């Protein structure tokens, strides 16, 4: 038998800190208290109620896409360089490193574009998440 904590006595900033330390399977009362307080703050600010949001973590898919593109772009060159540094590959006149370097140079602009497009996607999601676009229209 476990005793449920009374989260209503804690300040909101401590609840946000506790969110990272509470076991997700037992954190439903904590998340409910945070949602209730945030809804109350938004109502006081004169904005509409937030939609019922199930507790999900924000995943930066744009950053993940950019990191994957960077690994695909520069990864073979870094791996070949590392294996050459520990003398595991006998690189005859730098052919392997040369080809990997050309691959990295040709695909690096694609990785940079993936980071930029992913950053714009993440920024748009954050804007929608916090309803920042609606604030500018009201002023």
TORFIDO-685387 format. One line per field, with one value per residue: residue in one letter; chain; residue number from 1; x, y, z of N, C-alpha, C, CB in turn. Coordinates in Angstrom, 2 decimals. Each point is the difference from the previous one (the first is absolute). Glycine has a CB too. Example, Ala and Ser with C-alpha at 12.3 -4.5 7.8 and 13.67 -1.06 7.14 Angstrom:
<sites>
type	c(a	s) $
mol	c(A	A) $
seq	c(1	2) $
nu	c(13.19	1.54) $
nv	c(-5.69	2.22) $
nw	c(7.80	-1.97) $
cau	c(-0.89	0.82) $
cav	c(1.19	1.19) $
caw	c(0.00	0.06) $
cu	c(0.90	-0.77) $
cv	c(1.20	1.09) $
cw	c(0.00	0.73) $
cbu	c(-1.89	1.18) $
cbv	c(-1.17	-0.63) $
cbw	c(1.25	-2.15) $
</sites>
This chain:
<sites>
type	c(x	x	x	x	x	x	x	x	x	x	x	x	x	x	x	x	x	x	x	x	x	x	x	x	x	x	x	x	x	x	x	x	x	x	x	x	x	x	x	x	x	x	x	x	x	x	x	x	x	x	x	x	x	x	x	x	x	x	x	x	x	x	x	x	x	x	x	x	x	x	x	x	x	x	x	x	x	x	x	x	x	x	x	x	x	x	x	x	x	x	x	x	x	x	x	x	x	x	x	x	x	x	x	x	x	x	x	x	x	x	x	x	x	x	x	x	x	x	x	x	x	x	x	x	x	x	x	x	x	x	x	x	x	x	x	x	x	x	x) $
mol	c(A	A	A	A	A	A	A	A	A	A	A	A	A	A	A	A	A	A	A	A	A	A	A	A	A	A	A	A	A	A	A	A	A	A	A	A	A	A	A	A	A	A	A	A	A	A	A	A	A	A	A	A	A	A	A	A	A	A	A	A	A	A	A	A	A	A	A	A	A	A	A	A	A	A	A	A	A	A	A	A	A	A	A	A	A	A	A	A	A	A	A	A	A	A	A	A	A	A	A	A	A	A	A	A	A	A	A	A	A	A	A	A	A	A	A	A	A	A	A	A	A	A	A	A	A	A	A	A	A	A	A	A	A	A	A	A	A	A	A) $
seq	c(1	2	3	4	5	6	7	8	9	10	11	12	13	14	15	16	17	18	19	20	21	22	23	24	25	26	27	28	29	30	31	32	33	34	35	36	37	38	39	40	41	42	43	44	45	46	47	48	49	50	51	52	53	54	55	56	57	58	59	60	61	62	63	64	65	66	67	68	69	70	71	72	73	74	75	76	77	78	79	80	81	82	83	84	85	86	87	88	89	90	91	92	93	94	95	96	97	98	99	100	101	102	103	104	105	106	107	108	109	110	111	112	113	114	115	116	117	118	119	120	121	122	123	124	125	126	127	128	129	130	131	132	133	134	135	136	137	138	139) $
nu	c(0.84	1.64	-0.73	-1.44	2.68	-2.52	1.37	-1.80	3.04	1.52	0.17	-1.46	3.08	-0.67	-1.73	2.54	1.81	-2.09	0.16	2.86	-1.07	-2.74	1.07	-0.89	-1.49	-0.56	-0.59	-3.45	0.45	2.17	-1.93	-2.43	1.77	0.88	-2.97	-0.90	2.16	-0.51	-3.12	0.69	1.85	-2.21	-2.24	1.91	0.46	-3.42	0.62	-2.62	0.36	3.06	-1.89	-0.50	3.50	-0.53	2.24	1.09	2.94	-0.43	0.86	1.97	-1.92	2.24	2.07	-0.62	0.65	2.81	1.02	-0.66	1.70	2.56	0.04	-0.04	2.50	2.13	-0.71	2.13	1.92	-0.13	0.65	2.60	1.19	-0.22	1.48	2.53	0.42	0.41	2.14	-3.46	1.13	2.90	-1.33	1.46	0.99	-2.21	-1.91	-1.41	0.52	-0.99	-2.83	-0.41	0.61	-2.20	-2.17	0.53	-0.40	-2.85	-1.35	1.03	-2.48	-1.71	0.86	-0.94	-2.89	-0.37	0.53	-2.14	-2.33	0.41	-0.27	-2.82	-1.11	0.74	-1.41	-2.78	0.05	0.44	-2.47	-1.96	1.06	-0.95	-2.83	3.12	-2.49	-1.83	2.25	-0.12	-3.22	-0.08	2.08) $
nv	c(-1.17	2.09	2.09	0.99	1.90	1.74	0.58	2.11	0.50	0.70	3.20	-1.05	-0.40	-2.79	-1.07	0.44	-1.74	-2.39	-0.36	-1.39	-1.89	-1.52	-3.04	1.51	-1.92	2.63	2.61	-0.65	2.05	1.60	0.38	1.07	2.40	0.97	0.18	1.80	2.22	0.27	0.53	2.38	1.49	0.00	1.34	2.42	0.60	0.53	-3.30	-1.37	-1.70	-0.55	-1.64	-1.63	0.48	-3.38	1.16	0.60	0.25	2.60	-2.74	2.79	-1.97	2.28	-1.59	-2.73	1.25	1.05	-2.76	-1.50	2.10	-0.40	-3.14	0.31	2.06	-1.38	-3.32	-0.46	2.17	-1.28	-2.94	0.83	1.59	-2.52	-1.95	2.01	0.17	-3.18	-0.23	-1.02	0.79	-1.28	3.39	-1.69	3.31	0.72	-2.64	0.46	3.07	0.51	-1.18	1.56	2.82	-0.40	-0.68	2.73	1.81	-1.25	0.35	3.09	1.07	-2.39	0.94	2.98	-0.94	-1.71	2.60	1.67	-2.03	-0.48	3.10	0.15	-2.48	1.36	2.77	-1.46	-1.49	2.72	1.41	-2.28	-0.04	2.91	0.31	1.47	0.41	1.28	2.19	1.25	0.30	1.74	2.32) $
nw	c(0.00	-2.18	2.28	-3.01	0.67	1.11	-3.35	2.03	1.41	-2.98	-0.57	-2.60	0.72	1.58	-2.55	-1.86	2.01	0.07	-3.29	0.66	2.59	-1.22	-0.80	-3.01	2.12	1.97	-2.34	0.28	2.40	-1.71	-2.42	1.80	1.11	-2.89	-1.03	2.45	-0.54	-3.10	0.46	1.99	-2.11	-2.28	1.88	0.66	-3.13	-0.41	-0.99	-0.63	2.52	-1.07	-2.04	2.62	-0.25	0.26	2.12	-3.36	1.29	-1.84	-1.93	-0.75	-2.46	-0.44	1.71	-1.52	-2.84	0.92	1.10	-2.74	-1.66	1.89	-0.43	-3.17	0.06	1.61	0.06	-2.16	1.28	2.86	-1.03	-1.55	2.50	1.89	-1.95	-0.37	3.19	0.26	-2.88	-0.75	-2.99	-1.01	-0.64	-2.78	0.66	2.81	-1.48	2.72	0.15	-3.01	0.52	2.71	-1.40	-2.20	2.22	1.45	-2.58	-0.75	2.88	1.03	-1.73	1.28	2.93	-0.55	-0.91	2.68	1.78	-1.58	0.20	3.11	0.65	-1.45	1.68	2.73	-0.73	-0.56	2.78	1.62	-1.45	0.88	3.03	0.61	-2.04	-1.40	-2.13	2.37	0.78	-2.90	-0.09	2.74	-1.04) $
cau	c(-0.84	0.82	-0.65	0.09	0.46	-0.90	0.81	-0.58	0.72	1.30	-0.03	-0.03	1.35	0.48	-0.69	0.68	1.25	-0.32	-0.47	1.10	0.47	-1.08	-0.17	-1.12	-1.17	-0.69	-0.03	-1.27	-0.52	0.87	-0.30	-1.35	0.11	0.65	-0.97	-1.05	0.53	0.24	-1.31	-0.43	0.81	-0.43	-1.31	0.21	0.62	-1.03	0.04	-0.88	0.54	0.80	-0.64	0.42	1.23	0.53	1.39	0.96	1.22	0.30	1.13	0.44	0.20	0.90	1.37	0.30	0.23	1.28	1.08	0.10	0.62	1.41	0.67	0.11	0.91	1.37	0.29	1.00	1.32	0.49	0.31	1.22	1.11	0.28	0.61	1.34	0.81	0.41	0.70	-0.77	-0.13	1.18	-0.54	1.01	0.11	-1.10	-1.18	-1.22	-0.25	-0.33	-1.39	-0.88	0.03	-0.83	-1.39	-0.35	-0.13	-1.17	-1.27	-0.09	-1.06	-1.30	-0.16	-0.26	-1.39	-0.88	-0.03	-0.78	-1.42	-0.44	-0.12	-1.23	-1.11	-0.07	-0.44	-1.44	-0.69	0.05	-0.92	-1.37	-0.12	-0.22	-0.95	0.69	-0.45	-1.23	0.32	0.43	-1.16	-0.86	0.59) $
cav	c(1.17	1.21	1.25	0.98	1.31	1.12	0.93	1.35	0.86	0.36	1.01	-0.57	-0.26	-1.23	-1.10	-0.22	-0.70	-1.35	-0.78	-0.79	-0.96	-0.93	-1.12	0.31	-0.85	0.47	1.45	0.53	1.09	1.16	0.60	0.58	1.25	0.99	0.39	0.79	1.33	0.72	0.40	1.12	1.17	0.43	0.61	1.32	0.87	0.38	-0.83	-1.16	-1.16	-0.84	-1.29	-1.07	-0.54	-1.13	0.30	-0.45	0.79	0.64	-0.63	0.88	-0.83	0.70	-0.22	-1.41	-0.13	0.63	-0.82	-1.18	0.41	0.27	-1.29	-0.61	0.80	0.06	-1.23	-0.88	0.63	-0.06	-1.41	-0.39	0.74	-0.64	-1.31	0.25	0.49	-1.12	-0.90	-1.22	-0.14	0.37	0.87	0.14	1.36	0.87	-0.15	-0.11	1.30	0.96	-0.23	0.39	1.46	0.52	-0.27	0.95	1.33	0.07	-0.16	0.94	1.00	-0.63	-0.09	1.36	0.30	-0.79	0.71	1.23	-0.33	-0.58	1.09	0.73	-0.87	0.02	1.33	0.09	-0.82	0.70	1.14	-0.52	-0.61	1.05	0.94	1.29	0.74	0.70	1.20	1.10	0.53	0.75	1.29) $
caw	c(0.00	-0.11	0.37	-1.07	0.46	-0.27	-0.79	0.00	0.94	-0.57	-1.06	-1.34	-0.51	0.61	-0.67	-1.27	0.30	0.47	-1.16	-0.53	0.99	0.35	-0.92	-0.90	0.24	1.20	-0.03	-0.49	0.84	-0.16	-1.30	0.09	0.76	-0.87	-1.02	0.64	0.30	-1.25	-0.52	0.83	-0.37	-1.33	0.16	0.60	-1.00	-0.95	-1.20	0.06	0.68	-0.88	-0.26	0.89	-0.55	0.73	0.31	-0.99	-0.02	-1.28	-0.67	-1.10	-1.17	-0.91	0.47	-0.22	-1.44	-0.31	0.54	-0.86	-1.27	0.27	0.17	-1.33	-0.79	0.47	0.72	-0.62	0.04	1.38	0.31	-0.72	0.62	1.28	-0.25	-0.50	1.11	0.86	-0.93	-0.24	-1.44	-0.76	-1.04	-1.05	-0.55	0.41	-0.84	0.80	0.62	-1.06	-0.41	1.12	0.07	-1.10	0.41	1.05	-0.59	-0.87	0.75	1.11	-0.22	0.25	1.45	0.49	-0.35	0.87	1.28	-0.13	-0.18	1.27	0.97	-0.30	0.40	1.47	0.42	-0.26	1.00	1.29	-0.11	0.14	1.33	0.99	-0.58	-0.08	-1.19	0.35	0.81	-0.85	-0.72	0.92	0.36) $
cu	c(0.89	-0.82	0.21	0.41	-1.04	0.82	-0.54	0.74	1.34	-0.15	0.14	1.40	0.59	-0.69	0.65	1.33	-0.27	-0.45	1.10	0.48	-1.05	-0.09	-1.21	-1.25	-0.79	-0.18	-1.30	-0.57	0.83	-0.32	-1.38	0.03	0.65	-0.97	-1.08	0.48	0.27	-1.31	-0.52	0.75	-0.45	-1.38	0.13	0.59	-1.00	0.01	-0.92	0.69	0.84	-0.74	0.52	1.20	0.43	1.48	0.94	1.23	0.20	1.22	0.39	0.33	0.93	1.46	0.41	0.29	1.35	1.18	0.18	0.66	1.49	0.79	0.18	1.03	1.45	0.43	1.02	1.41	0.59	0.38	1.29	1.22	0.40	0.69	1.41	0.92	0.46	0.65	-0.73	-0.20	1.35	-0.50	1.09	-0.13	-1.23	-1.26	-1.28	-0.34	-0.35	-1.44	-0.99	-0.04	-0.84	-1.48	-0.46	-0.18	-1.24	-1.31	-0.13	-1.02	-1.41	-0.26	-0.32	-1.45	-0.97	-0.08	-0.86	-1.50	-0.55	-0.16	-1.26	-1.22	-0.17	-0.49	-1.50	-0.80	-0.01	-0.95	-1.44	-0.23	-0.34	-0.94	0.60	-0.47	-1.25	0.27	0.33	-1.20	-0.87	0.56	-0.24) $
cv	c(1.24	1.23	0.98	1.35	1.06	1.08	1.42	0.95	0.49	1.09	-0.68	-0.32	-1.26	-1.21	-0.30	-0.74	-1.45	-0.90	-0.91	-1.07	-1.04	-1.08	0.25	-0.86	0.45	1.51	0.61	1.09	1.28	0.72	0.64	1.33	1.09	0.49	0.89	1.42	0.80	0.46	1.21	1.29	0.53	0.65	1.41	0.99	0.39	-0.79	-1.19	-1.15	-0.84	-1.31	-1.05	-0.69	-1.17	0.26	-0.65	0.87	0.59	-0.69	0.86	-0.82	0.66	-0.19	-1.45	-0.24	0.59	-0.81	-1.27	0.34	0.28	-1.30	-0.68	0.74	-0.17	-1.30	-0.91	0.58	-0.09	-1.43	-0.44	0.69	-0.65	-1.35	0.15	0.45	-1.13	-1.11	-1.33	-0.23	0.38	0.80	0.27	1.38	0.86	-0.13	-0.02	1.34	1.05	-0.14	0.40	1.52	0.64	-0.21	1.03	1.40	0.14	-0.06	0.97	1.11	-0.56	-0.12	1.37	0.40	-0.78	0.65	1.25	-0.28	-0.60	1.05	0.81	-0.81	0.03	1.36	0.17	-0.81	0.68	1.18	-0.46	-0.53	1.05	1.10	1.41	0.82	0.81	1.26	1.20	0.63	0.87	1.38	1.04) $
cw	c(0.00	0.35	-1.15	0.58	-0.37	-0.70	0.03	0.93	-0.56	-1.04	-1.37	-0.51	0.62	-0.62	-1.34	0.22	0.40	-1.14	-0.53	0.98	0.38	-1.07	-0.89	0.23	1.22	0.01	-0.47	0.92	-0.11	-1.30	0.00	0.75	-0.84	-1.05	0.59	0.28	-1.26	-0.62	0.78	-0.37	-1.36	0.06	0.57	-1.01	-1.09	-1.29	0.17	0.71	-0.95	-0.27	0.95	-0.63	0.85	0.23	-1.01	0.12	-1.38	-0.58	-1.20	-1.24	-1.02	0.38	-0.23	-1.48	-0.40	0.50	-0.84	-1.32	0.20	0.17	-1.35	-0.84	0.43	0.69	-0.66	0.03	1.41	0.38	-0.70	0.60	1.33	-0.21	-0.55	1.13	0.91	-0.84	-0.17	-1.49	-0.62	-1.20	-1.05	-0.65	0.25	-0.83	0.82	0.64	-1.03	-0.45	1.10	0.15	-1.08	0.33	1.04	-0.58	-0.87	0.78	1.17	-0.25	0.22	1.50	0.59	-0.32	0.87	1.38	-0.07	-0.13	1.29	1.08	-0.24	0.40	1.51	0.50	-0.21	1.02	1.37	-0.01	0.17	1.42	1.04	-0.49	-0.07	-1.19	0.33	0.81	-0.88	-0.71	0.89	0.31	-1.05) $
cbu	c(-1.85	1.41	0.35	-1.76	2.42	-1.48	0.63	-2.20	-1.10	0.84	0.99	-2.10	0.32	0.46	-2.13	-1.08	1.03	-0.64	-1.60	0.67	1.49	-1.28	1.05	1.69	1.21	0.93	2.38	-0.45	-0.87	1.81	1.47	-0.99	0.15	2.22	0.45	-0.94	1.01	2.08	-0.49	-0.56	1.95	1.35	-1.03	0.33	2.21	0.12	2.35	-1.14	-1.97	2.13	-0.30	-2.37	0.69	-1.71	-0.59	-1.83	1.01	-0.99	-0.75	0.90	-2.26	-1.79	-0.29	-1.45	-2.48	-1.12	-0.45	-2.06	-2.18	-0.64	-0.98	-2.40	-1.85	-0.25	-2.27	-1.80	-0.68	-1.45	-2.46	-1.34	-0.79	-2.00	-2.28	-0.95	-1.24	-1.86	2.14	-1.15	-2.51	1.36	-1.61	-0.02	1.50	1.70	1.39	0.50	1.57	2.38	0.77	0.52	2.26	1.84	0.33	1.26	2.48	1.35	0.02	2.38	1.51	0.19	1.59	2.44	0.71	0.60	2.28	1.98	0.36	1.15	2.48	1.14	0.39	1.86	2.28	0.48	0.67	2.40	1.61	-0.04	1.64	2.26	-1.90	1.97	0.96	-1.18	0.85	2.24	0.04	-0.75	1.71) $
cbv	c(-1.24	-1.10	-0.41	-1.24	-0.71	-0.53	-1.90	-1.02	-1.23	-2.32	1.73	1.26	2.46	1.24	0.63	2.08	2.17	0.95	1.84	1.98	1.77	1.82	-1.59	0.70	-1.90	-1.93	-0.13	-2.21	-1.73	-1.13	-1.69	-2.32	-1.32	-1.09	-2.13	-2.09	-0.91	-1.35	-2.39	-1.61	-0.89	-1.84	-2.27	-1.11	-1.08	2.23	0.73	0.73	0.00	1.03	0.61	-0.33	2.25	-1.60	0.19	-0.82	-1.43	2.23	-2.32	1.65	-0.98	1.67	1.81	-0.65	0.10	2.20	0.90	-0.95	0.97	2.16	-0.23	-0.74	1.63	2.47	0.15	-0.86	1.56	1.97	-0.47	-0.34	2.12	1.15	-0.96	0.60	2.16	0.54	1.08	0.31	0.52	-2.07	1.07	-2.49	-0.94	1.53	-1.25	-2.43	-0.61	-0.04	-1.88	-2.17	-0.15	-0.50	-2.46	-1.39	0.18	-1.08	-2.38	-0.50	1.12	-1.26	-1.95	0.62	0.46	-2.10	-0.89	1.09	-0.38	-2.11	0.09	1.17	-1.48	-1.68	0.93	0.31	-2.07	-0.71	1.17	-0.58	-1.77	-0.50	-1.38	-1.04	-1.78	-2.17	-1.49	-1.11	-2.01	-2.15	-1.18) $
cbw	c(1.21	-1.77	2.50	-1.34	-0.25	2.02	-1.46	-0.53	1.85	0.43	1.57	-0.44	-0.33	2.14	1.15	-0.95	0.70	2.21	-0.60	-1.34	0.86	1.23	1.66	-1.66	-1.05	1.22	-0.40	-1.07	1.57	1.33	-1.12	-0.05	2.12	0.39	-1.23	1.03	2.07	-0.37	-0.69	1.85	1.33	-1.03	0.33	2.21	0.47	0.97	-0.48	-2.12	1.55	0.89	-2.40	0.90	-0.91	-1.00	2.43	-1.57	1.80	0.74	0.75	1.67	0.37	-0.42	1.73	1.96	-0.38	0.09	2.31	1.08	-0.76	1.09	2.32	0.13	-0.35	0.27	0.85	-1.47	-1.86	0.60	0.27	-2.09	-1.10	1.02	-0.41	-2.25	-0.09	1.62	0.67	2.20	0.04	0.75	1.65	-0.42	-1.73	0.79	-1.64	0.45	1.83	-0.73	-1.48	1.17	0.99	-1.68	-0.46	1.68	0.04	-1.79	-0.66	0.52	-1.63	-2.16	0.05	-0.31	-2.35	-1.26	0.51	-1.06	-2.47	-0.62	0.18	-1.90	-2.00	0.11	-0.56	-2.43	-1.26	0.32	-1.53	-2.45	-0.65	0.87	0.90	1.10	-1.50	-0.03	1.83	-0.30	-1.45	0.97	1.30) $
</sites>
